Amino acid sequence: MENIKYKSEDIAKKEFTPKETACSSGSKEYNIFIDTIVSVVEKYGAEILEEIDCAV
């Protein structure tokens, strides 16, 4: 039991905090993806909704 080392809470939190990845909301890749999706929806959204409405 003498050999057990205890870590402070601050160190433990730092170790388990996920780092920014391509999927995180602040990353450059995420922002490019969202901008692309928005442009596709703006361009084709109305047309797709009309087709869905006609199919129902």
N, C-alpha and C positions, 0 to 999 in steps of 0.2 A: 504494500500500500504506500510505502514511502516514495516509490518511483513514479507515482501518478502525477502528471502535470496538468494543471487546470488552465484553461484559456479564459480570458476575459470575454464578456458578452460582445464588446466592440469587435474584437478579432473574429469571433465566430460569425457575426453578422456579415462582415466583409467577405469572408470565405464563401458564404452561401448566397450572396447577392449576385444575381445573374448579370453578366456583362452585356453590353449592347450587341445585338446580333442583327442580321439582315432583316429579321422579322419584327424587330422592336419598332414602336411607333415613331421614334425620333430619327431613324436611320435614313440615309440618302436613298437606299434601294427601296425602302418602304414608301417614301414620298413619291418616287418615280412611279412605282406600281399604282398607288392611289390616283395620281394624276392621269395615268393611262386609262384606268378603269373609268374615271369620271368622264374623260373625253369620249370613250366608247359609248357610255350610257347616254351622254348628251347627243351624240351623233345618231345612234340607232335605237335609243330607248322608245321613242314614240312609235316607230315602225314595228318594233317587236311587240309592244303592248297592243297595237291594233290587230296584229296577227293572232295573238293569244285571245283577244276579245272575240274575233271572228270564229275561232275554233271552239269556243265554249257554247 
